[in-house]
Amino acid sequence: MDKIRVGIVGFGFMGHEHLAMLSRLDGYEVVGIYDIDPKQMEEVPEGLKRYASADELFADPDVDVALIVANNNQHHDLVVKAARAGKDIICEKPIAMNLEELDDMVKVVGECGVKFTIHHQRRFDPDFRTMKNVYDQGLLGDVYTVKSSLYGFNGNMHDWHVYISEGGGMLFDWGVHLIDQMLWMMKGAKVKSVFADIRNVINFEVDDYFKILLRFDNGITGEIELGTYFLTDKISEKWFERHWIMGGNKGTAYSDGFDPEGKVVRTSHLLKNVRGTRTMTAAGPTRSFGPPAEGTILTEELPKADTKHEDYFENYYKAYHGEEEFLVKIPETRRVLALMEAARESAKTGQSVAFE
Ligand SMILES: NC(=O)c1ccc[n+]([C@@H]2O[C@H](COP(=O)([O-])OP(=O)(O)OC[C@H]3O[C@@H](n4cnc5c(N)ncnc54)[C@H](O)[C@@H]3O)[C@@H](O)[C@H]2O)c1
């Protein structure tokens, strides 16, 4: 099959990452690059076309796919222009700044009949896919809670990420991934309600902490928590923490880190109603939180997933040539954006918001 010829629009941090990744993959050729900032254009490697404008890139017949990697507030206009020029499009997340922008993009893309998808490569994060395996394989019986958390220590909100007009804030930056993962894991389930606490802990304009509770119609409560500015004195050991915990009536699964370390934990003997045993803690005696009876805790390895971000482009390549579906569908990304808007509303009012 032919190589997919890509033009990259936006050559900052992620534009460089895309160039490096696509250069490693057989099915792709990066033809050229455009960045609005001349300083960034100086970094375009020899041998690639350096376009003078986005329009010039979109007009180039050598480009099959426009990869939009500019700031979030540029996605709408660039996607619309690329579609009108007849280019197929991959756009970075978040798809748009709001639903109005997104609906306009979808309308134009539909009129132009081009292929359009979003770079949600974190559907291939191994920690997420491992926990999705636990869920899909029904290893825990009836699941009632799934918590996904990411904590940054001595955090670093940088560049455009601190400006609201540029689509900054951690909900847009990482929330979009964490919500997308949770919704994709719970495929088929509706979100009945959303409750969120979203804070600007130290930033003036944008959020740097959020906790979101999603009540699904399958009985599960999904919890997503992220904080950028927790502090730690153990800098050499930890600069972030990534955790999952999933609870069901037949077991619990936990995972720590992006390269998941964890276990599926079960018990040979559920202590439904037993005589209370006194356990002493520094905060006084307890009967509810004592150690388990000897030999009753059983562990199994997590069903680890061997996925990587390249897999996103492997799927794109096959889907582009009609061999499978694009993994990331635009209505799914619309749902994530709508959910972020519901979360913002909940945070503002302090009330939960009915969703689906
Ligand atoms: N999927 C991921 O994991 C991931 C990770 C990082 C960033 N991103 C996304 O990638 C996009 C870029 O983020 P970044 O961190 O690389 O930002 P960045 O600031 O490092 O780079 C953005 C670049 O886009 C250029 N630009 C701005 N407007 C432009 C325009 N109209 N035309 C051409 N170039 C333009 C800027 O000059 C800059 O060089 C954002 O949408 C961000 O959310 C995704």
Ligand as a Chemical Component Dictionary entry (heavy atoms), coordinates in Angstrom:
data_LIG
# 
_chem_comp.id                   LIG 
_chem_comp.type                 NON-POLYMER 
_chem_comp.pdbx_formal_charge   0 
_chem_comp.three_letter_code    LIG 
# 
loop_
_chem_comp_atom.comp_id 
_chem_comp_atom.atom_id 
_chem_comp_atom.alt_atom_id 
_chem_comp_atom.type_symbol 
_chem_comp_atom.charge 
_chem_comp_atom.model_Cartn_x 
_chem_comp_atom.model_Cartn_y 
_chem_comp_atom.model_Cartn_z 
_chem_comp_atom.pdbx_ordinal 
LIG N1  N1  N 0  -1.772 14.072 22.167 1  
LIG C1  C1  C 0  -0.855 14.474 23.032 2  
LIG O1  O1  O 0  -0.364 13.723 23.846 3  
LIG C2  C2  C 0  -0.396 15.913 23.008 4  
LIG C3  C3  C 0  0.735  16.282 23.745 5  
LIG C4  C4  C 0  1.141  17.629 23.682 6  
LIG C5  C5  C 0  0.406  18.536 22.945 7  
LIG N2  N2  N 1  -0.690 18.126 22.258 8  
LIG C6  C6  C 0  -1.495 19.070 21.477 9  
LIG O2  O2  O 0  -0.692 19.552 20.401 10 
LIG C7  C7  C 0  -1.018 20.922 20.132 11 
LIG C8  C8  C 0  0.256  21.748 20.239 12 
LIG O3  O3  O 0  0.771  21.657 21.539 13 
LIG P1  P1  P 0  2.328  21.874 21.824 14 
LIG O4  O4  O 0  2.529  21.417 23.220 15 
LIG O5  O5  O -1 3.134  21.273 20.754 16 
LIG O6  O6  O 0  2.420  23.451 21.776 17 
LIG P2  P2  P 0  3.672  24.319 21.327 18 
LIG O7  O7  O 0  3.402  25.703 21.810 19 
LIG O8  O8  O 0  4.935  23.675 21.756 20 
LIG O9  O9  O 0  3.592  24.261 19.744 21 
LIG C9  C9  C 0  2.532  24.808 19.013 22 
LIG C10 C10 C 0  3.121  25.385 17.734 23 
LIG O10 O10 O 0  2.047  25.770 16.888 24 
LIG C11 C11 C 0  2.430  26.987 16.236 25 
LIG N3  N3  N 0  1.238  27.668 15.751 26 
LIG C12 C12 C 0  0.335  28.403 16.429 27 
LIG N4  N4  N 0  -0.627 28.849 15.616 28 
LIG C13 C13 C 0  -0.340 28.392 14.388 29 
LIG C14 C14 C 0  -0.970 28.503 13.130 30 
LIG N5  N5  N 0  -2.099 29.187 12.975 31 
LIG N6  N6  N 0  -0.388 27.896 12.081 32 
LIG C15 C15 C 0  0.767  27.209 12.209 33 
LIG N7  N7  N 0  1.416  27.072 13.368 34 
LIG C16 C16 C 0  0.850  27.639 14.462 35 
LIG C17 C17 C 0  3.190  27.752 17.298 36 
LIG O11 O11 O 0  4.025  28.739 16.735 37 
LIG C18 C18 C 0  3.974  26.619 17.971 38 
LIG O12 O12 O 0  5.249  26.443 17.420 39 
LIG C19 C19 C 0  -2.083 21.300 21.148 40 
LIG O13 O13 O 0  -3.348 21.144 20.579 41 
LIG C20 C20 C 0  -1.907 20.290 22.254 42 
LIG O14 O14 O 0  -3.086 20.047 23.003 43 
LIG C21 C21 C 0  -1.093 16.827 22.279 44 
# 
loop_
_chem_comp_bond.comp_id 
_chem_comp_bond.atom_id_1 
_chem_comp_bond.atom_id_2 
_chem_comp_bond.value_order 
_chem_comp_bond.pdbx_ordinal 
LIG N1  C1  SING 1  
LIG C1  O1  DOUB 2  
LIG C1  C2  SING 3  
LIG C2  C3  SING 4  
LIG C2  C21 DOUB 5  
LIG C3  C4  DOUB 6  
LIG C4  C5  SING 7  
LIG C5  N2  DOUB 8  
LIG N2  C6  SING 9  
LIG N2  C21 SING 10 
LIG C6  O2  SING 11 
LIG C6  C20 SING 12 
LIG O2  C7  SING 13 
LIG C7  C8  SING 14 
LIG C7  C19 SING 15 
LIG C8  O3  SING 16 
LIG O3  P1  SING 17 
LIG P1  O4  DOUB 18 
LIG P1  O5  SING 19 
LIG P1  O6  SING 20 
LIG O6  P2  SING 21 
LIG P2  O7  DOUB 22 
LIG P2  O8  SING 23 
LIG P2  O9  SING 24 
LIG O9  C9  SING 25 
LIG C9  C10 SING 26 
LIG C10 O10 SING 27 
LIG C10 C18 SING 28 
LIG O10 C11 SING 29 
LIG C11 N3  SING 30 
LIG C11 C17 SING 31 
LIG N3  C12 SING 32 
LIG N3  C16 SING 33 
LIG C12 N4  DOUB 34 
LIG N4  C13 SING 35 
LIG C13 C14 SING 36 
LIG C13 C16 DOUB 37 
LIG C14 N5  SING 38 
LIG C14 N6  DOUB 39 
LIG N6  C15 SING 40 
LIG C15 N7  DOUB 41 
LIG N7  C16 SING 42 
LIG C17 O11 SING 43 
LIG C17 C18 SING 44 
LIG C18 O12 SING 45 
LIG C19 O13 SING 46 
LIG C19 C20 SING 47 
LIG C20 O14 SING 48 
# 
